Amino acid sequence: MSENNISWGINIPWWNEGYCHDLGKNYIYPHWPVSFDEQLVSTTFTFLNSIDVDLFRFWLFEGGEGIVFNEEGKITGLDATFKKNLIRMVELVREHKLNVYWTLLDANSVFRNNDFITDSIIGNGGNTLLFGELILPEVLDIIKDTTWAIDVCNEPEAAIAGEHGNYSDKGYSWDRISGNLNKIIASIRKLQPEIKLSIGSGFQEERNLELGYYSPESFNLDFVDYHTHRTDGFVPQAEPLRNKCGNKPVVIGELSATEKLDSNLTKEQWTANQLLMNERLHNLLDEEYLAVFLWR
């Protein structure tokens, strides 16, 4: 659905609370079950149809999920269960006439989950080229006709040290992370040049866009994307952000205005959060964003 030319979507980052093991096996945690439920997927898509939402953001290899590796930690291929379930999910996406903003990797898992596979792709770089050679060709071929765009990495700042990263002394430099992400971008451009690409900036609200970390000199992207979870009604203007990023369109890949919604919230707290979210959405209507994705 759209209003003032903004494309509106939602985040369904993983299925059935199965972060890093929803579509396929996670070989870092081989005893974990795969939580994919075809009926849940179909029911969710039917609900999206009923509320006139045809766009959602979904994560693929978060936490190293679906990536097979050998004893030396080198990537050897794609998990067969992951491939089977992804194919079925894409079939259901087509049946329900939906479009997907696919997120490939999640930098948050590198240190939070001791995820050495994602680390080896975006951080130390031991598997960056193998990811492009052994994983991307199969996956891009499966998802290409359902793809609105690809978010190459969710919140790379999570794996970057310092005040423009995760605010700690733990992590890599911007040059190291951006260098590896650019290798992945180059692989996608070679395999499927028509697919639109971005990177979902996190931890910093819009700050790293303003500072030029996502400028054309840094990344070959089709649009820029930042995540905002402010607890006030403020929404930054899109035009100044575009100007800082080579006049690229701007997307809000995650939008909320709330604490984590759980059973401990009172009715008054829940209502206040929803009113604040409504204010943010209302303020967005006058801004020239390409798309906005509500957080879960």
Salt bridges, closest charged atoms under 4 A:
GLU17 OE2 - ARG296 NH2 2.91
GLU38 OE2 - ARG88 NE 2.92
GLU91 OE1 - ARG88 NH1 2.94
GLU95 OE2 - ARG88 NH1 3.57
ASP106 OD2 - ARG112 NH2 3.77
GLU138 OE2 - LYS83 NZ 2.66
ASP141 OD1 - LYS144 NZ 3.12
ASP145 OD2 - ARG94 NE 2.69
ASP151 OD2 - ARG57 NH2 2.98
GLU155 OE2 - HIS227 ND1 2.80
GLU163 OE2 - HIS164 NE2 3.84
GLU163 OE1 - ARG207 NH2 3.58
GLU205 OE1 - ARG230 NE 3.51
GLU206 OE1 - ARG230 NH2 2.75
ASP222 OD2 - ARG189 NH1 2.96
ASP225 OD1 - HIS227 NE2 3.59
GLU254 OE2 - ARG57 NH1 3.00
GLU254 OE2 - HIS227 ND1 3.51
GLU254 OE1 - HIS229 NE2 2.94
GLU288 OE1 - ARG242 NH2 3.53
